[in-house]
């Protein structure tokens, strides 16, 4: 899990990249990215980045009672 609220552009991508890399090396199946709701710019940036990663199987918003569109849940390929 990572909290990138307040991050911008490249620092956000770098933090998510490190999280995904570490999760893959540790054999984790899912990670949660807390980006907040705001105006949706950071969420869109992260979603666009996740689409480019071959080891990301899927991603979606968290259930509404667990953060909804303020959190992205990423499922990694094993």
PyMOL commands that set and color helices and strands:
alter all, ss='L'
color gray80, all
select helices_A, chain A and resi 9-25+41-51+64-66+68-70
alter helices_A, ss='H'
color red, helices_A
select strands_A, chain A and resi 2-3+30-34+56-61+71-76
alter strands_A, ss='S'
color yellow, strands_A
deselect
rebuild
show_as cartoon
